[in-house]
Amino acid sequence: MSGISAVYPGSFDPVTNGHLDIIERGARTFDTLIVAVGRNSGKNPLFTPDERVTLLRECCAPWPNVRVTSFEGMLVSFARAEGAGVLIKGLRAISDFEYEFQMALANKQLAPDIETMFMMTSAEHLYLSSSIVKEIARLGGDVSPLVPFVVEENLKMKLDPSRQEARPVSMGFDIKE
Ligand code: PNS
């Protein structure tokens, strides 16, 4: 594929409206945006990597230049293999900065040819995170202003012990591989 490709990596456990804001703006800025779900995150995820990819594909269906996949191992190796020279990171409150700065410097050391670019979150998503969404959902609160409907439905399924085997529901979009 020609043009400038960027990778937007993350855990996306699950994807929130804050992530989708970055994806929408990234899709406008770059020719191709590869949304990459990290498979080897040290966190204890609620959704499996495949479930997170499926949910993201549903939510990214409106953007034809966005591709969703997962990766294992080093982010810069994945970006290089995909022919992407840019890593996109979303920045929210100041608390994100130190961790992201450290990661950006480590990635620069590992791959000087790959640039990390930070996109400031939109004001309404300043304190939105996947962890907060999961906490609210676990406590039975309303997450509808924070995540797409398909994610809300899948959170309910995951957190309801009687529906543990439920798979992510389709919203009827075409899912790109
Ligand atoms: O949404 P998150 O949890 O901040 O995403 C973390 C992710 C997947 C982007 C991060 O864990 C990652 O880059 N993992 C790949 C491992 C890697 O390349 N490490 C070396 C650079 S610090």
Backbone and ligand atoms as CSV (ligand in chain L), in Angstrom:
chain,resi,resn,atom,element,x,y,z
A,1,MET,N,N,0.850,-1.203,0.000
A,1,MET,CA,C,0.000,0.000,0.000
A,1,MET,C,C,0.882,1.248,0.000
A,2,SER,N,N,0.534,2.268,-0.775
A,2,SER,CA,C,1.372,3.465,-0.882
A,2,SER,C,C,0.963,4.502,0.171
A,3,GLY,N,N,1.773,5.585,0.258
A,3,GLY,CA,C,1.470,6.659,1.204
A,3,GLY,C,C,2.058,6.381,2.569
A,4,ILE,N,N,1.715,7.253,3.521
A,4,ILE,CA,C,2.289,7.133,4.866
A,4,ILE,C,C,1.366,6.286,5.740
A,5,SER,N,N,1.965,5.228,6.311
A,5,SER,CA,C,1.211,4.364,7.217
A,5,SER,C,C,1.634,4.636,8.651
A,6,ALA,N,N,0.660,4.640,9.534
A,6,ALA,CA,C,0.939,4.796,10.956
A,6,ALA,C,C,0.317,3.635,11.715
A,7,VAL,N,N,0.956,3.288,12.833
A,7,VAL,CA,C,0.417,2.252,13.707
A,7,VAL,C,C,-0.101,2.925,14.974
A,8,TYR,N,N,-1.323,2.590,15.360
A,8,TYR,CA,C,-1.878,3.059,16.635
A,8,TYR,C,C,-1.998,1.822,17.534
A,9,PRO,N,N,-1.024,1.619,18.438
A,9,PRO,CA,C,-1.030,0.415,19.258
A,9,PRO,C,C,-1.729,0.630,20.597
A,10,GLY,N,N,-2.171,-0.441,21.188
A,10,GLY,CA,C,-2.764,-0.325,22.518
A,10,GLY,C,C,-3.303,-1.654,22.987
A,11,SER,N,N,-3.810,-1.635,24.215
A,11,SER,CA,C,-4.449,-2.840,24.749
A,11,SER,C,C,-5.911,-2.907,24.295
A,12,PHE,N,N,-6.558,-1.760,24.231
A,12,PHE,CA,C,-7.956,-1.664,23.760
A,12,PHE,C,C,-8.848,-2.691,24.474
A,13,ASP,N,N,-8.784,-2.679,25.806
A,13,ASP,CA,C,-9.527,-3.689,26.590
A,13,ASP,C,C,-10.615,-3.043,27.446
A,14,PRO,N,N,-11.710,-2.588,26.862
A,14,PRO,CA,C,-12.067,-2.588,25.445
A,14,PRO,C,C,-11.838,-1.202,24.832
A,15,VAL,N,N,-12.087,-1.112,23.515
A,15,VAL,CA,C,-12.014,0.166,22.811
A,15,VAL,C,C,-13.062,1.129,23.392
A,16,THR,N,N,-12.653,2.384,23.584
A,16,THR,CA,C,-13.560,3.410,24.124
A,16,THR,C,C,-13.773,4.517,23.079
A,17,ASN,N,N,-14.671,5.440,23.396
A,17,ASN,CA,C,-14.882,6.596,22.503
A,17,ASN,C,C,-13.615,7.447,22.403
A,18,GLY,N,N,-12.792,7.422,23.447
A,18,GLY,CA,C,-11.522,8.158,23.413
A,18,GLY,C,C,-10.587,7.571,22.367
A,19,HIS,N,N,-10.480,6.234,22.311
A,19,HIS,CA,C,-9.669,5.582,21.269
A,19,HIS,C,C,-10.221,5.919,19.882
A,20,LEU,N,N,-11.548,5.864,19.760
A,20,LEU,CA,C,-12.147,6.087,18.427
A,20,LEU,C,C,-11.934,7.515,17.943
A,21,ASP,N,N,-11.857,8.446,18.880
A,21,ASP,CA,C,-11.547,9.838,18.529
A,21,ASP,C,C,-10.132,9.906,17.918
A,22,ILE,N,N,-9.186,9.217,18.541
A,22,ILE,CA,C,-7.803,9.206,18.023
A,22,ILE,C,C,-7.773,8.486,16.659
A,23,ILE,N,N,-8.512,7.388,16.551
A,23,ILE,CA,C,-8.528,6.620,15.296
A,23,ILE,C,C,-9.109,7.477,14.162
A,24,GLU,N,N,-10.199,8.172,14.453
A,24,GLU,CA,C,-10.838,9.003,13.423
A,24,GLU,C,C,-9.879,10.092,12.949
A,25,ARG,N,N,-9.196,10.728,13.903
A,25,ARG,CA,C,-8.255,11.804,13.538
A,25,ARG,C,C,-7.011,11.233,12.858
A,26,GLY,N,N,-6.568,10.041,13.314
A,26,GLY,CA,C,-5.413,9.387,12.679
A,26,GLY,C,C,-5.728,8.985,11.249
A,27,ALA,N,N,-6.958,8.538,11.032
A,27,ALA,CA,C,-7.365,8.110,9.684
A,27,ALA,C,C,-7.416,9.300,8.727
A,28,ARG,N,N,-7.692,10.496,9.282
A,28,ARG,CA,C,-7.710,11.710,8.453
A,28,ARG,C,C,-6.297,12.199,8.149
A,29,THR,N,N,-5.352,11.873,9.042
A,29,THR,CA,C,-3.996,12.418,8.937
A,29,THR,C,C,-3.075,11.538,8.092
A,30,PHE,N,N,-3.289,10.224,8.167
A,30,PHE,CA,C,-2.392,9.290,7.471
A,30,PHE,C,C,-3.146,8.548,6.367
A,31,ASP,N,N,-2.366,8.036,5.405
A,31,ASP,CA,C,-3.004,7.303,4.300
A,31,ASP,C,C,-3.588,5.990,4.799
A,32,THR,N,N,-2.806,5.320,5.642
A,32,THR,CA,C,-3.288,4.063,6.238
A,32,THR,C,C,-3.030,4.107,7.736
A,33,LEU,N,N,-4.028,3.714,8.502
A,33,LEU,CA,C,-3.850,3.614,9.952
A,33,LEU,C,C,-4.058,2.154,10.350
A,34,ILE,N,N,-3.018,1.595,10.972
A,34,ILE,CA,C,-3.107,0.201,11.424
A,34,ILE,C,C,-3.323,0.225,12.936
A,35,VAL,N,N,-4.495,-0.200,13.353
A,35,VAL,CA,C,-4.794,-0.260,14.784
A,35,VAL,C,C,-4.331,-1.634,15.263
A,36,ALA,N,N,-3.393,-1.632,16.218
A,36,ALA,CA,C,-2.709,-2.881,16.585
A,36,ALA,C,C,-2.933,-3.211,18.055
A,37,VAL,N,N,-3.578,-4.335,18.282
A,37,VAL,CA,C,-3.862,-4.800,19.647
A,37,VAL,C,C,-2.653,-5.589,20.153
A,38,GLY,N,N,-2.059,-5.121,21.244
A,38,GLY,CA,C,-0.908,-5.822,21.837
A,38,GLY,C,C,-1.363,-7.110,22.508
A,39,ARG,N,N,-0.731,-8.218,22.136
A,39,ARG,CA,C,-1.130,-9.517,22.699
A,39,ARG,C,C,-0.367,-9.854,23.968
A,40,ASN,N,N,0.763,-9.171,24.182
A,40,ASN,CA,C,1.624,-9.570,25.306
A,40,ASN,C,C,1.633,-8.531,26.422
A,41,SER,N,N,0.514,-7.824,26.553
A,41,SER,CA,C,0.434,-6.824,27.616
A,41,SER,C,C,0.503,-7.513,28.983
A,42,GLY,N,N,1.190,-6.886,29.928
A,42,GLY,CA,C,1.318,-7.461,31.274
A,42,GLY,C,C,0.026,-7.376,32.067
A,43,LYS,N,N,-0.944,-6.615,31.535
A,43,LYS,CA,C,-2.203,-6.447,32.273
A,43,LYS,C,C,-3.024,-7.734,32.215
A,44,ASN,N,N,-3.986,-7.831,33.129
A,44,ASN,CA,C,-4.861,-9.003,33.140
A,44,ASN,C,C,-6.142,-8.612,32.407
A,45,PRO,N,N,-6.221,-8.919,31.104
A,45,PRO,CA,C,-7.320,-8.344,30.314
A,45,PRO,C,C,-8.671,-9.014,30.544
A,46,LEU,N,N,-9.740,-8.249,30.315
A,46,LEU,CA,C,-11.103,-8.780,30.407
A,46,LEU,C,C,-11.456,-9.492,29.097
A,47,PHE,N,N,-11.094,-8.873,27.968
A,47,PHE,CA,C,-11.383,-9.452,26.649
A,47,PHE,C,C,-10.123,-10.106,26.092
A,48,THR,N,N,-10.286,-11.207,25.373
A,48,THR,CA,C,-9.139,-11.851,24.723
A,48,THR,C,C,-8.662,-10.940,23.581
A,49,PRO,N,N,-7.416,-11.120,23.116
A,49,PRO,CA,C,-6.962,-10.306,21.988
A,49,PRO,C,C,-7.894,-10.423,20.781
A,50,ASP,N,N,-8.374,-11.633,20.483
A,50,ASP,CA,C,-9.261,-11.804,19.326
A,50,ASP,C,C,-10.583,-11.057,19.514
A,51,GLU,N,N,-11.109,-11.072,20.723
A,51,GLU,CA,C,-12.349,-10.325,20.999
A,51,GLU,C,C,-12.113,-8.824,20.840
A,52,ARG,N,N,-10.957,-8.355,21.308
A,52,ARG,CA,C,-10.665,-6.919,21.202
A,52,ARG,C,C,-10.519,-6.513,19.738
A,53,VAL,N,N,-9.900,-7.388,18.935
A,53,VAL,CA,C,-9.770,-7.120,17.499
A,53,VAL,C,C,-11.158,-7.080,16.854
A,54,THR,N,N,-12.005,-8.048,17.199
A,54,THR,CA,C,-13.360,-8.104,16.613
A,54,THR,C,C,-14.151,-6.838,16.938
A,55,LEU,N,N,-14.087,-6.415,18.201
A,55,LEU,CA,C,-14.819,-5.199,18.601
A,55,LEU,C,C,-14.281,-3.983,17.856
A,56,LEU,N,N,-12.956,-3.899,17.749
A,56,LEU,CA,C,-12.360,-2.766,17.028
A,56,LEU,C,C,-12.772,-2.771,15.560
A,57,ARG,N,N,-12.797,-3.957,14.951
A,57,ARG,CA,C,-13.174,-4.026,13.523
A,57,ARG,C,C,-14.600,-3.534,13.335
A,58,GLU,N,N,-15.469,-3.918,14.249
A,58,GLU,CA,C,-16.856,-3.433,14.179
A,58,GLU,C,C,-16.877,-1.906,14.232
A,59,CYS,N,N,-16.113,-1.356,15.178
A,59,CYS,CA,C,-16.168,0.086,15.426
A,59,CYS,C,C,-15.437,0.890,14.352
A,60,CYS,N,N,-14.466,0.262,13.684
A,60,CYS,CA,C,-13.670,0.991,12.672
A,60,CYS,C,C,-14.216,0.800,11.264
A,61,ALA,N,N,-15.307,0.064,11.144
A,61,ALA,CA,C,-15.876,-0.208,9.808
A,61,ALA,C,C,-16.136,1.064,8.988
A,62,PRO,N,N,-16.499,2.208,9.612
A,62,PRO,CA,C,-16.759,3.402,8.794
A,62,PRO,C,C,-15.522,3.984,8.109
A,63,TRP,N,N,-14.313,3.599,8.523
A,63,TRP,CA,C,-13.109,4.216,7.956
A,63,TRP,C,C,-12.381,3.207,7.058
A,64,PRO,N,N,-12.438,3.397,5.721
A,64,PRO,CA,C,-11.867,2.409,4.804
A,64,PRO,C,C,-10.346,2.295,4.876
A,65,ASN,N,N,-9.665,3.331,5.368
A,65,ASN,CA,C,-8.192,3.257,5.425
A,65,ASN,C,C,-7.681,2.817,6.799
A,66,VAL,N,N,-8.580,2.285,7.626
A,66,VAL,CA,C,-8.163,1.763,8.938
A,66,VAL,C,C,-8.201,0.249,8.895
A,67,ARG,N,N,-7.100,-0.362,9.305
A,67,ARG,CA,C,-7.015,-1.825,9.376
A,67,ARG,C,C,-6.739,-2.200,10.824
A,68,VAL,N,N,-7.398,-3.256,11.288
A,68,VAL,CA,C,-7.226,-3.678,12.683
A,68,VAL,C,C,-6.576,-5.051,12.711
A,69,THR,N,N,-5.549,-5.183,13.533
A,69,THR,CA,C,-4.895,-6.481,13.668
A,69,THR,C,C,-4.294,-6.565,15.075
A,70,SER,N,N,-3.607,-7.658,15.366
A,70,SER,CA,C,-2.942,-7.773,16.666
A,70,SER,C,C,-1.465,-8.072,16.424
A,71,PHE,N,N,-0.665,-7.864,17.462
A,71,PHE,CA,C,0.762,-8.158,17.319
A,71,PHE,C,C,1.311,-8.738,18.611
A,72,GLU,N,N,2.413,-9.464,18.448
A,72,GLU,CA,C,3.114,-10.042,19.588
A,72,GLU,C,C,4.548,-9.546,19.522
A,73,GLY,N,N,5.207,-9.442,20.641
A,73,GLY,CA,C,6.612,-9.038,20.635
A,73,GLY,C,C,6.755,-7.534,20.569
A,74,MET,N,N,7.839,-7.090,19.947
A,74,MET,CA,C,8.173,-5.671,19.965
A,74,MET,C,C,7.308,-4.866,18.989
A,75,LEU,N,N,6.857,-3.738,19.474
A,75,LEU,CA,C,6.029,-2.856,18.648
A,75,LEU,C,C,6.786,-2.354,17.420
A,76,VAL,N,N,8.054,-1.966,17.615
A,76,VAL,CA,C,8.790,-1.410,16.466
A,76,VAL,C,C,9.033,-2.475,15.387
A,77,SER,N,N,9.209,-3.725,15.801
A,77,SER,CA,C,9.402,-4.798,14.810
A,77,SER,C,C,8.127,-4.984,14.005
A,78,PHE,N,N,6.994,-4.914,14.713
A,78,PHE,CA,C,5.697,-5.029,14.032
A,78,PHE,C,C,5.525,-3.877,13.043
A,79,ALA,N,N,5.826,-2.644,13.506
A,79,ALA,CA,C,5.651,-1.467,12.634
A,79,ALA,C,C,6.523,-1.600,11.392
A,80,ARG,N,N,7.753,-2.025,11.599
A,80,ARG,CA,C,8.669,-2.180,10.462
A,80,ARG,C,C,8.139,-3.218,9.463
A,81,ALA,N,N,7.671,-4.339,9.999
A,81,ALA,CA,C,7.144,-5.407,9.132
A,81,ALA,C,C,5.933,-4.923,8.339
A,82,GLU,N,N,5.203,-3.972,8.909
A,82,GLU,CA,C,4.008,-3.427,8.236
A,82,GLU,C,C,4.360,-2.261,7.309
A,83,GLY,N,N,5.625,-1.852,7.322
A,83,GLY,CA,C,6.046,-0.716,6.495
A,83,GLY,C,C,5.556,0.619,7.024
A,84,ALA,N,N,5.327,0.682,8.334
A,84,ALA,CA,C,4.829,1.925,8.949
A,84,ALA,C,C,5.982,2.654,9.629
A,85,GLY,N,N,6.110,3.955,9.341
A,85,GLY,CA,C,7.205,4.740,9.914
A,85,GLY,C,C,6.782,5.602,11.089
A,86,VAL,N,N,5.500,5.507,11.468
A,86,VAL,CA,C,4.980,6.375,12.540
A,86,VAL,C,C,4.188,5.539,13.542
A,87,LEU,N,N,4.422,5.837,14.829
A,87,LEU,CA,C,3.598,5.268,15.901
A,87,LEU,C,C,2.759,6.403,16.470
A,88,ILE,N,N,1.468,6.184,16.571
A,88,ILE,CA,C,0.559,7.192,17.142
A,88,ILE,C,C,0.236,6.798,18.568
A,89,LYS,N,N,0.334,7.759,19.477
A,89,LYS,CA,C,-0.097,7.541,20.852
A,89,LYS,C,C,-1.042,8.663,21.253
A,90,GLY,N,N,-2.082,8.315,21.971
A,90,GLY,CA,C,-2.992,9.333,22.491
A,90,GLY,C,C,-2.485,9.794,23.852
A,91,LEU,N,N,-2.554,11.085,24.109
A,91,LEU,CA,C,-2.150,11.618,25.421
A,91,LEU,C,C,-3.355,12.255,26.090
A,92,ARG,N,N,-3.602,11.811,27.307
A,92,ARG,CA,C,-4.711,12.405,28.068
A,92,ARG,C,C,-4.132,13.342,29.125
A,93,ALA,N,N,-4.385,13.046,30.377
A,93,ALA,CA,C,-3.901,13.911,31.449
A,93,ALA,C,C,-2.377,13.783,31.578
A,94,ILE,N,N,-1.810,14.626,32.428
A,94,ILE,CA,C,-0.354,14.661,32.627
A,94,ILE,C,C,0.161,13.292,33.056
A,95,SER,N,N,-0.689,12.537,33.749
A,95,SER,CA,C,-0.275,11.227,34.268
A,95,SER,C,C,0.173,10.269,33.164
A,96,ASP,N,N,-0.313,10.440,31.944
A,96,ASP,CA,C,0.113,9.580,30.834
A,96,ASP,C,C,1.541,9.885,30.400
A,97,PHE,N,N,1.965,11.128,30.667
A,97,PHE,CA,C,3.145,11.632,29.978
A,97,PHE,C,C,4.409,10.838,30.286
A,98,GLU,N,N,4.672,10.589,31.576
A,98,GLU,CA,C,5.942,9.975,31.946
A,98,GLU,C,C,6.098,8.586,31.307
A,99,TYR,N,N,5.039,7.791,31.408
A,99,TYR,CA,C,5.061,6.434,30.830
A,99,TYR,C,C,5.235,6.491,29.313
A,100,GLU,N,N,4.476,7.365,28.680
A,100,GLU,CA,C,4.534,7.445,27.213
A,100,GLU,C,C,5.886,7.991,26.740
A,101,PHE,N,N,6.447,8.934,27.508
A,101,PHE,CA,C,7.738,9.514,27.170
A,101,PHE,C,C,8.810,8.420,27.230
A,102,GLN,N,N,8.740,7.604,28.284
A,102,GLN,CA,C,9.674,6.491,28.468
A,102,GLN,C,C,9.571,5.492,27.304
A,103,MET,N,N,8.337,5.159,26.942
A,103,MET,CA,C,8.129,4.212,25.836
A,103,MET,C,C,8.632,4.787,24.520
A,104,ALA,N,N,8.367,6.085,24.308
A,104,ALA,CA,C,8.791,6.726,23.058
A,104,ALA,C,C,10.314,6.728,22.955
A,105,LEU,N,N,10.985,7.016,24.082
A,105,LEU,CA,C,12.454,7.034,24.064
A,105,LEU,C,C,13.009,5.626,23.849
A,106,ALA,N,N,12.389,4.635,24.482
A,106,ALA,CA,C,12.841,3.244,24.307
A,106,ALA,C,C,12.657,2.824,22.852
A,107,ASN,N,N,11.519,3.162,22.283
A,107,ASN,CA,C,11.259,2.783,20.884
A,107,ASN,C,C,12.196,3.515,19.929
A,108,LYS,N,N,12.554,4.759,20.280
A,108,LYS,CA,C,13.479,5.542,19.445
A,108,LYS,C,C,14.864,4.898,19.467
A,109,GLN,N,N,15.244,4.426,20.659
A,109,GLN,CA,C,16.540,3.751,20.818
A,109,GLN,C,C,16.576,2.475,19.979
A,110,LEU,N,N,15.456,1.743,20.009
A,110,LEU,CA,C,15.374,0.467,19.296
A,110,LEU,C,C,15.267,0.666,17.784
A,111,ALA,N,N,14.580,1.726,17.378
A,111,ALA,CA,C,14.320,1.944,15.942
A,111,ALA,C,C,14.325,3.445,15.650
A,112,PRO,N,N,15.521,4.021,15.427
A,112,PRO,CA,C,15.619,5.478,15.221
A,112,PRO,C,C,14.843,5.966,14.003
A,113,ASP,N,N,14.535,5.085,13.077
A,113,ASP,CA,C,13.817,5.484,11.858
A,113,ASP,C,C,12.309,5.574,12.057
A,114,ILE,N,N,11.822,5.152,13.203
A,114,ILE,CA,C,10.362,5.182,13.438
A,114,ILE,C,C,10.033,6.310,14.419
A,115,GLU,N,N,9.117,7.173,14.022
A,115,GLU,CA,C,8.739,8.326,14.843
A,115,GLU,C,C,7.512,8.023,15.695
A,116,THR,N,N,7.566,8.438,16.967
A,116,THR,CA,C,6.347,8.401,17.779
A,116,THR,C,C,5.705,9.783,17.714
A,117,MET,N,N,4.440,9.832,17.413
A,117,MET,CA,C,3.709,11.105,17.393
A,117,MET,C,C,2.553,11.035,18.381
A,118,PHE,N,N,2.426,12.105,19.172
A,118,PHE,CA,C,1.380,12.135,20.192
A,118,PHE,C,C,0.214,12.982,19.704
A,119,MET,N,N,-0.966,12.465,19.961
A,119,MET,CA,C,-2.177,13.205,19.616
A,119,MET,C,C,-2.890,13.525,20.926
A,120,MET,N,N,-3.152,14.812,21.157
A,120,MET,CA,C,-3.840,15.182,22.406
A,120,MET,C,C,-5.283,14.704,22.338
A,121,THR,N,N,-5.731,14.163,23.437
A,121,THR,CA,C,-7.119,13.721,23.496
A,121,THR,C,C,-8.066,14.922,23.382
A,122,SER,N,N,-9.264,14.675,22.932
A,122,SER,CA,C,-10.273,15.737,22.957
A,122,SER,C,C,-10.700,15.939,24.412
A,123,ALA,N,N,-11.082,17.177,24.744
A,123,ALA,CA,C,-11.350,17.539,26.143
A,123,ALA,C,C,-12.366,16.608,26.809
A,124,GLU,N,N,-13.385,16.181,26.051
A,124,GLU,CA,C,-14.442,15.370,26.686
A,124,GLU,C,C,-13.966,13.967,27.067
A,125,HIS,N,N,-12.784,13.573,26.547
A,125,HIS,CA,C,-12.275,12.236,26.851
A,125,HIS,C,C,-11.070,12.264,27.792
A,126,LEU,N,N,-10.849,13.411,28.422
A,126,LEU,CA,C,-9.625,13.613,29.209
A,126,LEU,C,C,-9.416,12.519,30.255
A,127,TYR,N,N,-10.466,12.124,30.940
A,127,TYR,CA,C,-10.299,11.145,32.024
A,127,TYR,C,C,-10.908,9.782,31.672
A,128,LEU,N,N,-11.151,9.568,30.378
A,128,LEU,CA,C,-11.738,8.292,29.961
A,128,LEU,C,C,-10.648,7.249,29.744
A,129,SER,N,N,-10.829,6.075,30.312
A,129,SER,CA,C,-9.879,4.981,30.070
A,129,SER,C,C,-10.652,3.668,30.060
A,130,SER,N,N,-10.044,2.634,29.475
A,130,SER,CA,C,-10.678,1.311,29.469
A,130,SER,C,C,-10.888,0.828,30.908
A,131,SER,N,N,-9.942,1.130,31.792
A,131,SER,CA,C,-10.054,0.678,33.192
A,131,SER,C,C,-11.268,1.308,33.859
A,132,ILE,N,N,-11.474,2.602,33.621
A,132,ILE,CA,C,-12.628,3.285,34.234
A,132,ILE,C,C,-13.931,2.716,33.675
A,133,VAL,N,N,-13.943,2.457,32.373
A,133,VAL,CA,C,-15.141,1.876,31.753
A,133,VAL,C,C,-15.462,0.523,32.399
A,134,LYS,N,N,-14.428,-0.319,32.576
A,134,LYS,CA,C,-14.655,-1.648,33.166
A,134,LYS,C,C,-15.144,-1.535,34.608
A,135,GLU,N,N,-14.580,-0.589,35.334
A,135,GLU,CA,C,-14.981,-0.383,36.736
A,135,GLU,C,C,-16.460,0.028,36.803
A,136,ILE,N,N,-16.852,0.975,35.961
A,136,ILE,CA,C,-18.253,1.428,35.967
A,136,ILE,C,C,-19.177,0.276,35.576
A,137,ALA,N,N,-18.769,-0.477,34.535
A,137,ALA,CA,C,-19.612,-1.593,34.067
A,137,ALA,C,C,-19.734,-2.665,35.158
A,138,ARG,N,N,-18.637,-2.944,35.851
A,138,ARG,CA,C,-18.674,-3.957,36.929
A,138,ARG,C,C,-19.620,-3.549,38.047
A,139,LEU,N,N,-19.702,-2.234,38.275
A,139,LEU,CA,C,-20.554,-1.732,39.356
A,139,LEU,C,C,-21.985,-1.477,38.883
A,140,GLY,N,N,-22.260,-1.850,37.641
A,140,GLY,CA,C,-23.622,-1.731,37.116
A,140,GLY,C,C,-23.977,-0.339,36.630
A,141,GLY,N,N,-22.968,0.520,36.458
A,141,GLY,CA,C,-23.237,1.890,35.991
A,141,GLY,C,C,-23.447,1.954,34.481
A,142,ASP,N,N,-23.844,3.131,34.019
A,142,ASP,CA,C,-24.149,3.345,32.598
A,142,ASP,C,C,-22.887,3.768,31.853
A,143,VAL,N,N,-22.424,2.914,30.949
A,143,VAL,CA,C,-21.222,3.251,30.181
A,143,VAL,C,C,-21.570,3.763,28.776
A,144,SER,N,N,-22.865,3.939,28.509
A,144,SER,CA,C,-23.255,4.291,27.135
A,144,SER,C,C,-22.641,5.605,26.617
A,145,PRO,N,N,-22.353,6.597,27.498
A,145,PRO,CA,C,-21.710,7.803,26.935
A,145,PRO,C,C,-20.221,7.605,26.647
A,146,LEU,N,N,-19.670,6.477,27.067
A,146,LEU,CA,C,-18.209,6.312,27.029
A,146,LEU,C,C,-17.705,5.354,25.961
A,147,VAL,N,N,-18.571,4.441,25.524
A,147,VAL,CA,C,-18.163,3.404,24.563
A,147,VAL,C,C,-19.247,3.225,23.500
A,148,PRO,N,N,-18.887,2.666,22.320
A,148,PRO,CA,C,-19.923,2.352,21.324
A,148,PRO,C,C,-20.884,1.287,21.866
A,149,PHE,N,N,-22.065,1.219,21.257
A,149,PHE,CA,C,-23.105,0.294,21.718
A,149,PHE,C,C,-22.627,-1.160,21.736
A,150,VAL,N,N,-21.881,-1.553,20.694
A,150,VAL,CA,C,-21.418,-2.941,20.603
A,150,VAL,C,C,-20.504,-3.290,21.780
A,151,VAL,N,N,-19.736,-2.336,22.241
A,151,VAL,CA,C,-18.851,-2.570,23.389
A,151,VAL,C,C,-19.672,-2.650,24.670
A,152,GLU,N,N,-20.635,-1.751,24.784
A,152,GLU,CA,C,-21.523,-1.770,25.959
A,152,GLU,C,C,-22.193,-3.144,26.087
A,153,GLU,N,N,-22.725,-3.647,24.967
A,153,GLU,CA,C,-23.406,-4.944,24.976
A,153,GLU,C,C,-22.455,-6.077,25.353
A,154,ASN,N,N,-21.251,-6.024,24.839
A,154,ASN,CA,C,-20.278,-7.083,25.116
A,154,ASN,C,C,-19.745,-7.014,26.541
A,155,LEU,N,N,-19.679,-5.808,27.100
A,155,LEU,CA,C,-19.305,-5.686,28.514
A,155,LEU,C,C,-20.359,-6.357,29.386
A,156,LYS,N,N,-21.626,-6.117,29.042
A,156,LYS,CA,C,-22.719,-6.731,29.812
A,156,LYS,C,C,-22.607,-8.243,29.752
A,157,MET,N,N,-22.331,-8.778,28.549
A,157,MET,CA,C,-22.210,-10.240,28.389
A,157,MET,C,C,-21.057,-10.782,29.209
A,158,LYS,N,N,-19.910,-10.115,29.132
A,158,LYS,CA,C,-18.715,-10.579,29.843
A,158,LYS,C,C,-18.918,-10.596,31.344
A,159,LEU,N,N,-19.615,-9.566,31.821
A,159,LEU,CA,C,-19.718,-9.398,33.269
A,159,LEU,C,C,-20.915,-10.128,33.861
A,160,ASP,N,N,-21.723,-10.735,32.989
A,160,ASP,CA,C,-22.860,-11.520,33.468
A,160,ASP,C,C,-22.446,-12.990,33.458
A,161,PRO,N,N,-22.260,-13.598,34.638
A,161,PRO,CA,C,-21.752,-14.968,34.704
A,161,PRO,C,C,-22.612,-15.975,33.955
A,162,SER,N,N,-23.899,-15.687,33.772
A,162,SER,CA,C,-24.773,-16.643,33.080
A,162,SER,C,C,-24.572,-16.587,31.562
A,163,ARG,N,N,-23.777,-15.598,31.101
A,163,ARG,CA,C,-23.579,-15.463,29.646
A,163,ARG,C,C,-22.098,-15.475,29.291
A,164,GLN,N,N,-21.313,-16.227,30.030
A,164,GLN,CA,C,-19.861,-16.241,29.835
A,164,GLN,C,C,-19.427,-16.673,28.442
A,165,GLU,N,N,-20.236,-17.531,27.809
A,165,GLU,CA,C,-19.821,-18.068,26.508
A,165,GLU,C,C,-20.223,-17.152,25.348
A,166,ALA,N,N,-20.888,-16.068,25.659
A,166,ALA,CA,C,-21.374,-15.195,24.582
A,166,ALA,C,C,-20.217,-14.622,23.776
A,167,ARG,N,N,-20.406,-14.521,22.484
A,167,ARG,CA,C,-19.388,-13.956,21.593
A,167,ARG,C,C,-19.731,-12.496,21.308
A,168,PRO,N,N,-18.758,-11.719,20.845
A,168,PRO,CA,C,-19.081,-10.336,20.498
A,168,PRO,C,C,-20.193,-10.284,19.453
A,169,VAL,N,N,-21.167,-9.409,19.685
A,169,VAL,CA,C,-22.284,-9.325,18.752
A,169,VAL,C,C,-21.915,-8.447,17.566
A,170,SER,N,N,-22.519,-8.730,16.440
A,170,SER,CA,C,-22.260,-7.929,15.248
A,170,SER,C,C,-23.276,-6.811,15.163
A,171,MET,N,N,-22.809,-5.660,14.707
A,171,MET,CA,C,-23.718,-4.534,14.506
A,171,MET,C,C,-24.102,-4.415,13.040
A,172,GLY,N,N,-23.676,-5.403,12.227
A,172,GLY,CA,C,-24.100,-5.424,10.839
A,172,GLY,C,C,-23.174,-4.699,9.891
A,173,PHE,N,N,-22.032,-4.180,10.396
A,173,PHE,CA,C,-21.072,-3.567,9.495
A,173,PHE,C,C,-20.307,-4.656,8.778
A,174,ASP,N,N,-19.724,-4.316,7.622
A,174,ASP,CA,C,-18.791,-5.230,6.969
A,174,ASP,C,C,-17.513,-5.213,7.781
A,175,ILE,N,N,-16.988,-6.370,8.086
A,175,ILE,CA,C,-15.760,-6.410,8.870
A,175,ILE,C,C,-14.580,-6.665,7.928
A,176,LYS,N,N,-13.597,-5.740,7.983
A,176,LYS,CA,C,-12.411,-5.874,7.127
A,176,LYS,C,C,-11.412,-6.801,7.789
A,177,GLU,N,N,-10.795,-7.651,7.019
A,177,GLU,CA,C,-9.732,-8.521,7.569
A,177,GLU,C,C,-8.409,-7.807,7.487
L,1,PNS,O1,O,-2.969,0.670,25.798
L,1,PNS,P1,P,-1.646,0.377,26.403
L,1,PNS,O2,O,-1.795,-0.624,27.511
L,1,PNS,O3,O,-0.883,1.592,26.818
L,1,PNS,O4,O,-0.803,-0.340,25.237
L,1,PNS,C1,C,0.432,-0.875,25.531
L,1,PNS,C2,C,1.197,-1.347,24.288
L,1,PNS,C3,C,0.579,-2.604,23.684
L,1,PNS,C4,C,1.214,-0.248,23.250
L,1,PNS,C5,C,2.614,-1.605,24.823
L,1,PNS,O5,O,2.543,-2.547,25.842
L,1,PNS,C6,C,3.595,-2.062,23.765
L,1,PNS,O6,O,4.084,-1.265,22.986
L,1,PNS,N1,N,3.907,-3.366,23.778
L,1,PNS,C7,C,4.881,-3.938,22.884
L,1,PNS,C8,C,6.158,-4.301,23.613
L,1,PNS,C9,C,7.340,-3.420,23.238
L,1,PNS,O7,O,7.558,-3.091,22.097
L,1,PNS,N2,N,8.117,-3.006,24.259
L,1,PNS,C10,C,9.328,-2.219,24.072
L,1,PNS,C11,C,9.091,-0.746,24.029
L,1,PNS,S1,S,8.878,-0.011,25.585
